Each structure stands twice: as C-alpha cells, then as structure tokens.
Amino acid sequence: MKRRVLASSLILMVTFGTIGCGTTTQNAESTEVASEAVSEALAEAEETVEETVESTETEAEETVESTKKEEENENMGNALKGTQKVVVIGQDYGPAVSKTIVKLDEKISSDSVSADSFKVVETKESFNWAALTPGSKEDSSKHIELETERVVTDAYTSDENGEKADSSEYVTLELMYNPEVGSPFCYDLFKGNNTICNPYDLEVSLKDGQTIKTDAGEAVSAIDVDKKVDFDNAIYPDLANTDITGKFTGTDGKTLCYASYEPEDDGVKHALVIWLHGAGEGGADPRLNTLGNKVTPLFGEEFQKVMGGAYVLAPQCPTFWMQYKEEGDWMDNPGTDSIFLPTLKELIDDYVAAHENIDADRIIIGGCSNGGYMTMDMILNYPDFFAAAYPVCEAYNDKGITDEQLAAIKDLPVWFIYAENDTTVNPKQFEEPTIKRLSEISENVHTSVFKDVHDTSDTFKGQDGQPYQYMGHWSWIYFFNNECEENGVNMWQWMSEQHR
C-alpha cells in the first residue's frame, strides 16, 4: 500500500513539472493533458489512502482480537478440564435439573469448595411465549434459546453419583429450582406436547477472583467444563427402580412405549395400577410421561406401602389418547372411541399375562386430562375388566356417553378428581354432567373437587407471598401428593381395597 502512495506522489510531481516547461502552445496542450492526469492521479491516491487506512484499522482489530484469543487460550490452557452429568428429579409441576456433577481432571480439596465460588448459566430451547403478545412481530412457530443464571445453593466434593465425599475429582453443585426455573422440558403450544430441550447447556465456571484447590494444594482459578448436557446419561433417582424401556406393538400395527414398576417378588399376588398421561406427555420417551405428570410417587415408598406392593404400568401414546381419526383429529373429540383403544387393551392383557403375580381382579386404571378421557374410554368399553377407575380432570365429552354405557359401569367404583377453576377441560361440559348422571344410578361414585390448584408443600410461593398457584387443570397434583379424600376416606387407601 505504501508503495502505491509513493508512486502516486511521483506522478503528481512529474505532472506539475511538465506544466511548467515548453512553448505556449505546448503549455496549453500540456495543461489539458496534465489536468486529466492530475485528476486521475488524485483519485487513485485518494482511493489508495482510504484502502491503507481501512487495512491498518482492520489489521489493528485483528491484532487485538488475536491477542485476546491468545490470552483466553492461555488461561483455558491452565484451566482444569471437566465434564458433567446432571440429576433430574420429579416435581409437582414436572421435572427439574436439581444438580450437576462435575468431573475434573484432578482431585479437588473438599475444604476449598463452596457455593459462592461457582457460576452456572443455563441455556436451553424454549417456546417463544413473548411472540404471542399482542402486536409482537416475532415468529411464534420458531423456538428460541433462553438463558438463565442458576443459583448454586450448595457445592461439595462427591462421588460419581453426587453423594458427599472427601477430596475427589467430582464436585457436585446443587441448583435452585422452582415451577419457572430449571425444567429440561420444552412445551410447544402449537404441537401440544413436551420434548426434552435441545439444546440444553449448563456453562459451569468459577466466579471472577474465586479459586479452588487441588488435593495437592495448587490454586485453580479457572475450569473448562463441557457445557452440553446429555440427558441419556443423566441420573433420575425417582426412576431408579423403574423400567422405562417397554415397547409393545398391537395387532393393528400401532406401537406404545411404556414405563413399568414391579414390587418385590414375595410369592403373593398384587394389584396392577395403570396411569395414562396427559396430552403433553405423548411420544416415544417414557421419561416424558413419568416425569411430566409426576407419576413417580406411584413407584415410591408411601404409595407402595399403602397398596401392600403394586405393579405400575404407565403406557405412552405416540400422539394423543383422544385421537379418534387416523388423520390425527383429537382436540374436537365429540365423545367417541380412541384409535388406540384396542392396542392399549392388548398391551394391558400382554403385561398381565407376563407377570403371574398380578392379581387380575385388582386392576385399577386412571389418568389425567387426555389420559382421563382414555380412562373413561377403557371402562366404557371394558366395564367388567377393571376393579376401579380414577379419572382426573377427564376430557371425555359427556354428550358422547350413552345411558346404556353408564348403566354398564354402575357397579364399577369410580373416583373423579378435578378443580372448579379448570379452564382447559371445563367441568360443566365433562365431569359434572357425567357424575350427575352416573350418581343417579350408582352408589359407587366418589369425588374430590378442589377450588383451585396450588402448592401445598409450603415450598413454592407466588410474588404475593402466597402458595404458588398452578393452572386449575393440574388437579393430578393432589392425587400424586395423596391429598384426595371424601368424607374422611383416603383415596390411596380406598384404591388398595378395591377388588373386581
């Protein structure tokens, strides 16, 4: 570039020199030619100078950026490298990433680890709810990535499963979670179901100025942890004794995945409790339908103790239980059979046949919303097969139920659960008229009706300091927390006493 500037300068000098020489005629001609040459030379010189300035600025920026990268690389080169594995637990509102277990390439002194030393930033796929606000020009059909700093509530050296231990290459970080923070699920309003977030990253680092120490006493001021979370390699303590790999294909070619739990084999026959998930938990991954509706208490110690040990079967519909046409229609189901009705019955029959310690006279079926619909569909079509049913916020349109169908289940004990403020499945269109009609011919109708759905654990609060309010549709929370009663009769206890 500098050579081009010098060349331009020489051209100008020669040009002006030519103007000052020769005869008058020659001067006139030379002046005209020189003027053109000067213009051209000036243009070239100006262009060259601009290019030189731009080039210099670019080179300077690249140098600064290169220096920064070199410094970053040098710092990260001195950082301890690591990987992580998360812990996912079931909550009333769904799953939560409650911990991350970081494995570093050197042992860390337990005395040097504290919650204040670490920073964790969560970046995950999320439905773009903001795009639904009036006047928004954003595309609501496209998911966004949501970034949230997770509060580290505790940190300690641990074993590979996150249990506290002395100096170790594993460091466990416990993270704050609530109904609005920490879920690994992404719900798509338009598709009507959940998926596991992709991406879901946790960027784990040391806060500025914070250090931890190796077991040898060396200070560590930076850690380089792979931020991508592998949910196939996560720890699910609530599913520890549960098989989530079940798959069944019916005679019509439809396939249902399922989760299942088996009590200890004590040589005694036990009840089979069936749970049918809601609309958001369909697919081919039973983690969705067992954690999405907090089904995990059915595998837990309290429920199993009340039941005296019970088999649990949690089938997963590939689409929606309410689908009544092969083309996919489901939301406008007028009160007619599901296309999955025969396949689900075949799955139940197959599971019972494969487990000789299931008491065929103690098969109890229930589910919520979309699964509450399927519960009603099953008992209306197979009224003599089940010992009892527990539909929760069920979505079977009462207008589609005939008097003959109700008469067929008048001897079947049925316990309905719903909240009065359910705006998703209006009780006046679904539960209430069915309960009224059935109660007129049956003495086996039971109900647990709640004013609303809110946190009863004194764990989660709203901005007003009152118990966190869930959607009125989420009445299954009361069932899984064993809070359903009628005239002093506990529902779980009632379930344990039902026989065909």
N, C-alpha and C positions, 0 to 999 in steps of 0.2 A: 504493500500500500504506500509506503513512504517513497519508494522509487517512482511510483506513478505521480505523486505530488511534485517531486523534483523535476520530472520530465515535463510536466505542465508548466512549471515555472520557467524552464528553458525556452519553451515555445513562446511564452509571453515576452521574454527578453528579446529573442530573435525578431519577433513580430514588430515590437516597438522600435527596434534598431533599423529595420527596413523602412519604416515610415520616415525616419529622419535622413535618408540618403537619396541621391538621384535627382533627375530633372523634374520640372513642374508637372509635365505630362505623366512622367513615370510616377511621380508622387501621388497624383490623383488616382491613377490606376492602382498603385500600391496601397493607397489609403483604403480603397474599396475592398481590395483583397484582404488587406490587413484587418479591416473591421470584421470581416467574416471569420477570419482566423482567430481573432481575439474572442469573439462570441463563442466560437466552438471550444476554444481553449478554456475560457472561463466556465462554461457549462461542464466540461469534463473535470475541471479542477474542483468545482463545487460538489459534483457527484462523488468524486474520489474522496474528498474531505469527509462528506457525510458517511460514506462507507467505512472510512477509517475510524470515525467516532463510534459508529454503531458496533464495529468489530471490537474496538477497545472496550466498550461497555460490556459487550457480551462476554469477552474473554475475562473481564474482571468478575462478572457474576458467576461464570463457570468456575473461576478460581476459588471464590468464596464458598460456593456450593460444594466444590470438591474438598475444600479444607474441612467444612462441616462434616461431610460424609466420612472423611478420614478420621476425624475426631470421634464420631459416633462409632465407627467400626473399631477404632482403637479401644473405646470404652466397652463396647459389647464383646470385644475380644477378651477383655479382662473379666467379663461377667460370668457368673455360674450359669450354665445352660440347664434347661429342665423341660419336663413335660408335665401334663396334668390330667387328672381324672376326677370327674365331678360325682357328687352324691345327689340323687333326686328322690324327694320324699313326696308322699301324697298329702294334700291338704283339703279342707272343705271345698275350696274353690278350684282345685286342680293340683297339678304338680308344681314343685318348687326346687330350684337348684339351691340346696342349703349349704353345701360345702364344695371346695375344690381341694384336692390332694395333690400338691406339687412335689414332683420327684426331681431333686437337683443332682448334679454330678459329684457332689461331695457331701459328707456328713456335716450337719449344722448343729451347733451347740444349742441345747434347749434353753439355756439361760438368756440367749441373745434374741429370742423370738418373741414378738409381741404384736398385737393387732394394730398398734399405731404405726408400725414400720411399713405396712403394705398398702398398696393401692390396687383396686380391681375395677376394671371398666368392662361392662358387658355391652357387646354389640350383637344385635340379633334381628332376624327377619320379623317384620310386624305389618299387620294390615294398616293401611293408611286411613285411620279414622278421621283425621283432620280434613281429608278430601270430601267428606260427607257434609261438612258445614256449609250453610247457605252462602252462595257467592264464590265458593272455592273453585279455582281453575285447575286444581291438581287432578291427576288421573287416579281415581279410587280403585281401579282394577289392578293397579300395579302396587306391589308390596314395597315397603321402604325398609331401611335399616335404622333401628332405634338404638341410640347409645345412652347408657345409664351407668353412673358410678355406683357400684355396690358397696354398701357399708360393711366393713370387716368387723365382726363383733368379737372374734377370738382368733388366736393363732397359736400354734404349738407344733413341736416336732411329734411325729406319729409313725405308726406302721403303715403299710400299703393300703390298709382299709380305713385309715383315718382315726384309729384309736391312739390316744396319747401314749407317747413313749419317750425315753431319754434321747440323747443326741442321735440324730438319724438323717438320712438323705431325704426323707419325706417331711414336708411341712404342710399341715392342714390349716386352711383358712375357713372359718365359719362365717357365713354371709347372712345379712339381714334379708328377710323376705316377707311379703305380705300379699294381699289379693291383687296388687297392682305392680309388684316388682318381683322379678326372679323366675317367672314361668318360662319353661323351654318350649311351650306350645304356641303356635300361631293360628289364630282363628280367622278364617276367611268368611266374612259376612255373606258374600255372594255365592260361595260354594256350600256354605252351611256346615263346614266341618273343620276340625283341627288337624294340624300336621306338626311334626317336630321342626322347630325353627332351623332354617338353612339359609344363611349361616347362623351359627351361634358361637360367638367367640368370647373368651374371658382374657383380657390383657392384664396379666399379673406383673407388678413391678414393685420396686422399693421406692418409697417416697423420697423426694429430694432431701439430702442430708442424713438419711437413715441408713444404718448398716446392720448387718447380721454377721455372725462369726462362724467360721468353720470349727469343727471339733478340735482342730489343731491350733485354734486361736487367731487365725488370719481374718482380717476385716474384709467383708464383702459389701460393696456399695452399689452393685447392680446385678440383676438377674435377667436372663434371657429365656423366657418360658414360651413354648409353643402355645399360641393363643387359641387355636382351633379346638373345640370340644367334640369328642367322639362319643355320642350317646349310646352307641352299641357297646362301648367299653365302660359305660358308667356303672355306678353302684346304685341299686334300687333296693334298699333294705326292706321296704314294705312288700316286695315281691320275692323275697329270698327263698321262700318255700313254695313258690307258685310256678307252674309250668305255663309259659306264655308262647309256646311253640306249636300249640294244637292247630290242626287243619283238617277239615272234613269236606268231601265233595259228595253231594247228593245224587240221586238217580237222574235228576234233571240237569246235571252238569254244573250247578251253582256251588261255589266253594265258600265256606265260612271258616275264618280263623277263630281261635278261642283260647282263653286262659282257663286254667283249672287248678283246683287245690284238693289234695287228698288228706284226710285225717290219718292219724297213726292207725296202722292195722292192728286192731285188738281182737279180731275174730267176731266182732259184733257188727250188725248192720246199722248204717247211719243214714240220716236224711240227705237228700240232694237239694241244694238251694241254687236256683238259677237266677242270674241277673242279666237283664237286657238293657243295653246302654242307650243314651240319648242320641239325638241327631248329629251332634258334633263329634262323636267318637267312632264313626264308621271308618272302614278302610281295611287294611291287611296288616295291622300292627297292634297286637293286644295291649301294648303299653298305653295306647290312646284310650281304650275303653276301660282299663283297670285304674288308671290314674286320673283320667278326665272327670269321672264322677265319684272319685274317692271310694272305689269298691273295696279297697284294701282292708277295711275293718272286718269284712266277712272272712278274711284269712287270719284275722287277729285273735289274740288270746281270749278277749272278753266274749266275742260272739261264739267262738268255738266252745268255750266253757258252758255258755247258756244252752247251746244246741246239743251238748254232750258229744261234740265232734260232728262235723258235717262236711260232706263233699260240696264243692262250689264250682259251678260251671258258668263262665262268662263268655258267651258267643259274641262274635263281632260281625256285623253286617258289612258287606263290601260297599254298599251305598247307604240306603235308609230303609229301616224296617217298614216304614209307611209306604214304600213304593208299591203301587198297585197296578202299574203297567210296565211292560218290558221296555217301553220307550224311555222310562225314567221318571214319570209323574209321581209325585208323593205329597207335596205340600197341600194340595187340594183334595186329599183323600176324603171321599164323602162318607166313609164308614163301610169299607169293604175290605176283602182279604188282601194280605200282603203276597207279593210274588215269592217271598222267601218262606212262606208258611210250611210247605211240605218239607223243604230242606232242613229247616230248624227242627221240626219234629223228628226227622230221620237222625239228625245229629244227637238229639237227646236220647233216642232209643239206642243208638250205637254206643253212646257213652255209658248208659246204664248196663247194657249187655257186657261191656268190657270191664265192669267193676262189680264183682259179685257181692261186695259188702254194701252196696247201695240198697236201701230199703225202698222198693218200688211203690210202697204205699205211703211214702213220705217225700214226695217230690213237690217242691214249693217253687212257684215261678213269680217273678216280679221284674220291674224295670221302670225307668223314668221317661216321661215325655214320649218321644218316638218309641222307646222301649216299653213305656206304659201302654201305648197303642198295641204293641206286639203282644204284651201280656194278655190284654183283652182278646185279641185275635186268636191266641192259642186256647184260652179257656172256652171261648165261644165255639170253637171248632172241635175241641177235645175235652168236653166237660167232665168226663169220667176218669180222666188220666191223672189229674193233679190232686194233691191233698189240700192245697190252699193257694191263694194268689195275693200279691201285694202291689197293685198298680200305683205308681207315684206320678202326680201331675199328668195323668194319662191323656193321650190325644186321640182316642177313638171317638169319632163323631157319634153322639147318641142317636141322631136321626137314622143312622145306618143299622142300628141294633133292633132286631125284631122282638116281639113279645115271646115268640117261640124260643129264641136264643136265650133270653133271660130266664125263661122257665126251666131251661136245661141246666142252668148253673145255680138254681135257687138253693141247692143243698151244699154248694161249694163255699167254704169260708173265704171271704174276700175283704181285705183291709185297704181302704183307699186313703191316700195321703195327698194333700195339696194345700196351697196358701191362697187366701182370699184375694190377694193383690197380684195374682199371676196374670200378666198381660200377654204372655206368649201363648199359653193354652187357656183360654177363657173358661173358668169352671162352670159358668152358666150354660155353656154350649156343650161341654164334655162331661165332667164328673157329676155335677149336681143333678141333672135330669136322669142320668143313669142310676145314681144312688137312690134317688126318689123312687123310680120305677122298680128297682130290684128290692128295695126295702119293703115295698107293699106286698111282695110275695115270698120274702125270705127273712129268716131271723139270723142269718149268717153274715150280715153286712156290718162292717166296722169302719170307723173313720178317725183320722187325725187331721183336723183342719186348723191351720195356723193363720194368724192375722197377716204376718209378713215373714220374711226370711232374713235373719240377722245372726251375727256371731254370738254364740252363747258361751264361748270358752274364755271370755274376758282377755282375749289376746289381741284382736284387731279392733281399732277404733276409727270412727269417721272423723272428719275435720271438726265436727261439733263435740267431739269427746265421747259421743255415744257409741254403742256397739255398731260395728261396721254393718251396713245394710247391703245385702245381696239382692239380686233380682228376685222378684216374687216367684219366679218359675223354679227356683233352685230348692224346692222343698225336699229333695232327696237328702239334703244335708242333715235334716232332722232324723231321717231313717238311719243313716250310717253312724250318727252320733248316739243312737239308742235313746232318742228323746220322744218317741211316739207312744202315747198311752191313750186309753179310753176307759173312763170310769175306774181308774186305778189299775187297769190291766196293762202290763208292759208288753209291747208288741213282739220283741225278740223272744220273750218267754212264751207268748202265745204261739209263735211260729214253731217253737220246739215241741209243742203239744199236739200239733196237727197230724192227723192220720186220715188216709182215704177210707 
